[in-house]
Amino acid sequence: MNKTDLVKKISEKAGLSQADSKKALEATLDSIKEALAANDSVALIGFGTFSVTERPARQGINPRTKETIEIAAKKVAKFKAGASLI
């Protein structure tokens, strides 16, 4: 399912126009992105939790030259499914 399919499903289930459904979906996704950018987590009971975790710096290998390289530390988004999701 892609974003267009999801907008259609939301439109059908909520009785909204596709334009309103798209606005609602985009507002939801933007709110989640803003929360993650602020290093906050978003818990949707029964669905799951979006959070930010930090990956430490580590050593890697360039597959082309077999040289050891340093991979920088970074923050990544993480999703943990709720117990009743599946």
DSSP file (Angstrom, degrees, kcal/mol; ACC not computed):
  #  RESIDUE AA STRUCTURE BP1 BP2  ACC     N-H-->O    O-->H-N    N-H-->O    O-->H-N    TCO  KAPPA ALPHA  PHI   PSI    X-CA   Y-CA   Z-CA
    1    1 A M              0   0    0      0, 0.0     2,-0.2     0, 0.0     0, 0.0   0.000 360.0 360.0 360.0 129.7    0.0    0.0    0.0
    2    2 A N     >  -     0   0    0      1,-0.0     4,-2.2     0, 0.0     5,-0.2  -0.453 360.0 -87.6-105.1-176.3    1.4    3.4   -0.9
    3    3 A K  H  > S+     0   0    0      1,-0.2     4,-2.4     2,-0.2     5,-0.2   0.877 125.7  52.3 -62.0 -40.6    0.4    6.9    0.2
    4    4 A T  H  > S+     0   0    0      2,-0.2     4,-2.0     1,-0.2    -1,-0.2   0.913 110.5  48.1 -62.8 -43.3   -2.3    7.3   -2.5
    5    5 A D  H  > S+     0   0    0      1,-0.2     4,-2.2     2,-0.2    -1,-0.2   0.895 111.0  51.6 -63.1 -40.2   -3.9    4.0   -1.5
    6    6 A L  H  X S+     0   0    0     -4,-2.2     4,-2.6     1,-0.2    -2,-0.2   0.900 107.7  51.7 -64.9 -41.2   -3.8    5.0    2.1
    7    7 A V  H  X S+     0   0    0     -4,-2.4     4,-2.4     1,-0.2    -1,-0.2   0.909 109.9  50.2 -60.9 -42.2   -5.5    8.3    1.4
    8    8 A K  H  X S+     0   0    0     -4,-2.0     4,-2.3     2,-0.2    -2,-0.2   0.912 111.0  48.6 -62.4 -43.1   -8.3    6.5   -0.5
    9    9 A K  H  X S+     0   0    0     -4,-2.2     4,-2.7     2,-0.2     5,-0.3   0.921 111.9  48.4 -63.6 -44.7   -8.8    4.1    2.4
   10   10 A I  H  X S+     0   0    0     -4,-2.6     4,-2.6     1,-0.2     6,-0.4   0.916 111.0  52.0 -61.0 -43.0   -8.9    7.0    4.9
   11   11 A S  H  X>S+     0   0    0     -4,-2.4     4,-1.1    -5,-0.2     5,-1.0   0.913 113.0  44.1 -58.9 -45.9  -11.4    8.7    2.6
   12   12 A E  H  <5S+     0   0    0     -4,-2.3    -2,-0.2     1,-0.2    -1,-0.2   0.929 118.4  41.9 -66.5 -46.7  -13.7    5.7    2.5
   13   13 A K  H  <5S+     0   0    0     -4,-2.7    -2,-0.2     1,-0.2    -1,-0.2   0.834 121.7  38.4 -74.6 -33.4  -13.6    4.8    6.2
   14   14 A A  H  <5S-     0   0    0     -4,-2.6    -1,-0.2    -5,-0.3    -2,-0.2   0.553 102.8-123.6 -95.5  -8.7  -13.9    8.4    7.5
   15   15 A G  T  <5 +     0   0    0     -4,-1.1     2,-0.2    -5,-0.3    -3,-0.2   0.828  66.0 134.3  69.7  31.3  -16.4    9.6    5.0
   16   16 A L      < -     0   0    0     -5,-1.0    -1,-0.2    -6,-0.4    -2,-0.1  -0.663  62.4 -98.5-106.0 164.0  -14.1   12.5    4.0
   17   17 A S     >  -     0   0    0     -2,-0.2     4,-2.4     1,-0.1     5,-0.2  -0.397  36.3-112.6 -72.2 161.5  -13.1   13.8    0.6
   18   18 A Q  H  > S+     0   0    0      1,-0.2     4,-2.4     2,-0.2     5,-0.2   0.857 118.6  54.8 -65.2 -33.0   -9.8   12.5   -0.7
   19   19 A A  H  > S+     0   0    0      2,-0.2     4,-2.1     1,-0.2    -1,-0.2   0.923 110.8  44.2 -65.4 -43.7   -8.4   16.1   -0.5
   20   20 A D  H  > S+     0   0    0      2,-0.2     4,-2.4     1,-0.2    -2,-0.2   0.882 113.0  52.1 -67.6 -37.7   -9.4   16.3    3.2
   21   21 A S  H  X S+     0   0    0     -4,-2.4     4,-2.5     2,-0.2    -2,-0.2   0.902 109.2  49.7 -64.2 -40.6   -8.0   12.8    3.8
   22   22 A K  H  X S+     0   0    0     -4,-2.4     4,-2.7     2,-0.2    -2,-0.2   0.913 110.8  49.5 -64.9 -42.0   -4.7   13.8    2.2
   23   23 A K  H  X S+     0   0    0     -4,-2.1     4,-2.4     2,-0.2    -2,-0.2   0.906 111.9  48.9 -62.1 -41.8   -4.5   16.9    4.4
   24   24 A A  H  X S+     0   0    0     -4,-2.4     4,-2.2     2,-0.2    -2,-0.2   0.917 112.7  46.9 -64.9 -44.1   -5.2   14.9    7.5
   25   25 A L  H  X S+     0   0    0     -4,-2.5     4,-2.7     2,-0.2     5,-0.2   0.929 113.5  48.0 -63.5 -45.6   -2.6   12.3    6.7
   26   26 A E  H  X S+     0   0    0     -4,-2.7     4,-2.6     1,-0.2    -2,-0.2   0.889 111.0  51.0 -64.2 -39.0    0.0   14.9    5.9
   27   27 A A  H  X S+     0   0    0     -4,-2.4     4,-2.1    -5,-0.2    -1,-0.2   0.901 111.4  48.6 -64.4 -40.3   -0.7   16.8    9.1
   28   28 A T  H  X S+     0   0    0     -4,-2.2     4,-2.1     2,-0.2    -2,-0.2   0.940 113.4  45.6 -63.8 -48.0   -0.3   13.6   11.1
   29   29 A L  H  X S+     0   0    0     -4,-2.7     4,-2.5     1,-0.2    -2,-0.2   0.893 112.5  51.3 -64.4 -39.8    3.0   12.7    9.4
   30   30 A D  H  X S+     0   0    0     -4,-2.6     4,-2.6     2,-0.2    -1,-0.2   0.896 109.1  51.2 -63.3 -40.0    4.3   16.3    9.8
   31   31 A S  H  X S+     0   0    0     -4,-2.1     4,-2.1     2,-0.2    -2,-0.2   0.896 110.7  48.0 -64.5 -40.3    3.4   16.2   13.5
   32   32 A I  H  X S+     0   0    0     -4,-2.1     4,-2.4     2,-0.2    -2,-0.2   0.923 112.0  50.0 -65.2 -43.7    5.2   12.9   14.0
   33   33 A K  H  X S+     0   0    0     -4,-2.5     4,-2.5     1,-0.2    -2,-0.2   0.912 110.6  49.6 -60.8 -43.6    8.3   14.3   12.1
   34   34 A E  H  X S+     0   0    0     -4,-2.6     4,-1.5     2,-0.2    -1,-0.2   0.900 110.7  49.8 -63.5 -41.1    8.3   17.4   14.3
   35   35 A A  H  <>S+     0   0    0     -4,-2.1     5,-2.8     1,-0.2    -1,-0.2   0.916 112.6  46.7 -63.8 -43.1    8.1   15.4   17.5
   36   36 A L  H ><5S+     0   0    0     -4,-2.4     3,-1.7     1,-0.2    -2,-0.2   0.882 109.1  54.5 -66.9 -37.6   11.0   13.1   16.4
   37   37 A A  H 3<5S+     0   0    0     -4,-2.5    -1,-0.2     1,-0.3    -2,-0.2   0.818 106.1  53.1 -64.6 -29.4   13.1   16.1   15.3
   38   38 A A  T 3<5S-     0   0    0     -4,-1.5    -1,-0.3    -5,-0.2    -2,-0.2   0.300 121.8-111.7 -86.6   9.9   12.6   17.5   18.8
   39   39 A N  T < 5S+     0   0    0     -3,-1.7     2,-0.2     1,-0.2    -3,-0.2   0.792  76.7 131.3  65.4  30.5   13.9   14.2   20.2
   40   40 A D      < -     0   0    0     -5,-2.8     2,-0.3    -6,-0.2    -1,-0.2  -0.650  52.5-126.4-105.0 164.4   10.5   13.3   21.5
   41   41 A S        -     0   0    0     -2,-0.2     2,-0.5    10,-0.1    10,-0.2  -0.807   8.6-144.4-111.5 158.2    8.6   10.0   21.1
   42   42 A V  E     -A   50   0A   0      8,-2.6     8,-2.9    -2,-0.3     2,-0.6  -0.973  13.6-166.9-123.7 115.0    5.0    9.5   19.8
   43   43 A A  E     -A   49   0A   0     -2,-0.5     2,-0.7     6,-0.2     6,-0.2  -0.909   5.5-172.0-107.2 119.5    3.0    6.6   21.3
   44   44 A L  E >>  -A   48   0A   0      4,-3.1     3,-2.7    -2,-0.6     4,-2.1  -0.911  29.2-128.4-109.9 102.8   -0.2    5.6   19.6
   45   45 A I  T 34 S+     0   0    0     -2,-0.7    37,-0.0     1,-0.3     4,-0.0  -0.233  91.8  12.9 -56.6 131.2   -1.9    3.1   21.9
   46   46 A G  T 34 S+     0   0    0      1,-0.1    -1,-0.3    35,-0.0    36,-0.0   0.270 129.1  56.6  85.8 -11.0   -2.8   -0.1   20.1
   47   47 A F  T <4 S-     0   0    0     -3,-2.7    35,-2.9     1,-0.3     2,-0.3   0.755 103.9 -95.6-114.0 -60.2   -0.6    0.8   17.1
   48   48 A G  E  <  -AB  44  81A   0     -4,-2.1    -4,-3.1    33,-0.3     2,-0.4  -0.966  29.3 -82.1 161.9-174.7    3.0    1.4   18.2
   49   49 A T  E     -AB  43  80A   0     31,-2.4    31,-2.5    -2,-0.3     2,-0.4  -0.983  21.6-155.5-128.9 128.9    5.6    4.0   19.3
   50   50 A F  E     +AB  42  79A   0     -8,-2.9    -8,-2.6    -2,-0.4     2,-0.3  -0.865  30.4 158.0 -96.6 134.0    7.9    6.1   17.1
   51   51 A S  E     - B   0  78A   0     27,-2.7    27,-3.0    -2,-0.4     2,-0.4  -0.928  38.1-115.1-148.3 172.6   11.1    7.2   18.8
   52   52 A V  E     - B   0  77A   0     -2,-0.3     2,-0.3    25,-0.2    25,-0.2  -0.940  28.8-177.4-114.3 134.4   14.6    8.4   18.1
   53   53 A T  E     - B   0  76A   0     23,-2.6    23,-2.9    -2,-0.4     2,-0.5  -0.935  22.0-126.3-128.1 155.1   17.7    6.4   19.0
   54   54 A E  E     - B   0  75A   0     -2,-0.3    21,-0.2    21,-0.2    19,-0.0  -0.877  13.0-152.6-106.3 127.9   21.3    7.3   18.7
   55   55 A R  E     - B   0  74A   0     19,-3.5    19,-1.8    -2,-0.5     3,-0.1  -0.842  22.3-129.7 -93.9 129.8   23.7    5.0   16.9
   56   56 A P        -     0   0    0      0, 0.0     2,-0.0     0, 0.0    15,-0.0  -0.293  31.6 -87.9 -73.9 163.2   27.3    5.3   18.1
   57   57 A A        +     0   0    0     16,-0.1     2,-0.3    13,-0.0    15,-0.2  -0.381  56.6 175.4 -64.7 148.9   30.3    5.8   15.8
   58   58 A R  E     -C   71   0B   0     13,-2.2    13,-3.4    -3,-0.1     2,-0.3  -0.963  32.7 -98.1-152.5 167.3   31.7    2.5   14.5
   59   59 A Q  E     +C   70   0B   0     -2,-0.3     2,-0.3    11,-0.2    11,-0.2  -0.707  41.4 173.9 -89.6 140.8   34.3    1.0   12.2
   60   60 A G  E     -C   69   0B   0      9,-2.9     9,-2.7    -2,-0.3     2,-0.4  -0.819  26.5-119.8-135.3 177.2   33.3   -0.2    8.8
   61   61 A I  E     -C   68   0B   0     -2,-0.3     7,-0.2     7,-0.2     3,-0.0  -0.987  17.9-129.9-125.9 129.5   34.9   -1.6    5.7
   62   62 A N     >  -     0   0    0      5,-2.9     4,-2.6    -2,-0.4     5,-0.4  -0.678  19.9-150.5 -72.3 116.5   34.8    0.0    2.2
   63   63 A P  T  4 S+     0   0    0      0, 0.0    -1,-0.2     0, 0.0     0, 0.0   0.770  90.9  51.1 -65.9 -24.4   33.8   -3.0    0.1
   64   64 A R  T  4 S+     0   0    0      1,-0.1    -2,-0.0     3,-0.1    -3,-0.0   0.929 127.3  18.8 -77.7 -45.8   35.5   -1.7   -3.0
   65   65 A T  T  4 S-     0   0    0      2,-0.1    -1,-0.1     0, 0.0     3,-0.1   0.543  92.1-130.8-103.7  -8.8   39.0   -1.0   -1.5
   66   66 A K     <  +     0   0    0     -4,-2.6     2,-0.2     1,-0.2    -2,-0.0   0.673  57.8 148.6  63.4  18.6   38.7   -3.1    1.7
   67   67 A E        -     0   0    0     -5,-0.4    -5,-2.9     1,-0.1     2,-0.4  -0.571  52.9-114.7 -81.8 145.0   39.9   -0.1    3.6
   68   68 A T  E     -C   61   0B   0     -7,-0.2     2,-0.3    -2,-0.2    -7,-0.2  -0.653  39.4-174.6 -77.7 132.8   38.7    0.5    7.2
   69   69 A I  E     -C   60   0B   0     -9,-2.7    -9,-2.9    -2,-0.4     2,-0.6  -0.910  26.0-118.7-128.2 157.5   36.6    3.6    7.5
   70   70 A E  E     -C   59   0B   0     -2,-0.3     2,-0.6   -11,-0.2   -11,-0.2  -0.850  21.7-153.9 -95.9 123.6   35.0    5.4   10.4
   71   71 A I  E     -C   58   0B   0    -13,-3.4   -13,-2.2    -2,-0.6    -2,-0.0  -0.881  23.6-125.3 -98.1 122.8   31.2    5.6   10.3
   72   72 A A        -     0   0    0     -2,-0.6     2,-0.1   -15,-0.2   -17,-0.0  -0.192  23.6-100.4 -68.4 155.7   30.0    8.7   12.2
   73   73 A A        +     0   0    0    -16,-0.1     2,-0.3   -19,-0.0    -1,-0.1  -0.425  50.4 171.0 -68.3 149.5   27.4    8.6   15.0
   74   74 A K  E     -B   55   0A   0    -19,-1.8   -19,-3.5    -2,-0.1     2,-0.4  -0.988  34.0-112.5-156.9 163.2   23.9    9.5   14.0
   75   75 A K  E     -B   54   0A   0     -2,-0.3     2,-0.3   -21,-0.2   -21,-0.2  -0.824  33.8-172.3 -99.4 140.3   20.3    9.6   15.2
   76   76 A V  E     -B   53   0A   0    -23,-2.9   -23,-2.6    -2,-0.4     2,-0.2  -0.964  25.0-113.9-133.0 149.5   17.8    7.3   13.6
   77   77 A A  E     -B   52   0A   0     -2,-0.3     2,-0.4   -25,-0.2   -25,-0.2  -0.568  33.7-167.2 -79.4 145.5   14.0    7.0   13.8
   78   78 A K  E     -B   51   0A   0    -27,-3.0   -27,-2.7    -2,-0.2     2,-0.4  -0.985   9.9-158.5-136.1 144.0   12.7    3.7   15.3
   79   79 A F  E     -B   50   0A   0     -2,-0.4     2,-0.5   -29,-0.2   -29,-0.2  -0.990   2.2-168.1-125.7 128.6    9.3    2.1   15.4
   80   80 A K  E     -B   49   0A   0    -31,-2.5   -31,-2.4    -2,-0.4   -33,-0.0  -0.967  24.6-129.8-115.8 118.3    8.2   -0.4   17.9
   81   81 A A  E     -B   48   0A   0     -2,-0.5   -33,-0.3   -33,-0.2   -34,-0.1  -0.338  22.0-117.0 -67.2 142.8    4.9   -2.2   17.0
   82   82 A G    >   -     0   0    0    -35,-2.9     3,-1.4   -38,-0.1     4,-0.5  -0.342  26.6-108.6 -73.9 162.0    2.2   -2.3   19.7
   83   83 A A  T 3  S+     0   0    0      1,-0.3     3,-0.3     2,-0.1    -1,-0.1   0.820 117.7  44.7 -63.7 -31.9    1.0   -5.7   21.0
   84   84 A S  T 3  S+     0   0    0      1,-0.2    -1,-0.3     2,-0.1   -36,-0.1   0.302  86.7  94.2 -97.4  11.6   -2.4   -5.5   19.3
   85   85 A L    <         0   0    0     -3,-1.4    -1,-0.2     1,-0.2    -2,-0.1   0.918 360.0 360.0 -68.7 -43.6   -1.0   -4.3   15.9
   86   86 A I              0   0    0     -4,-0.5    -1,-0.2    -3,-0.3    -2,-0.1   0.411 360.0 360.0-110.4 360.0   -0.8   -7.7   14.3
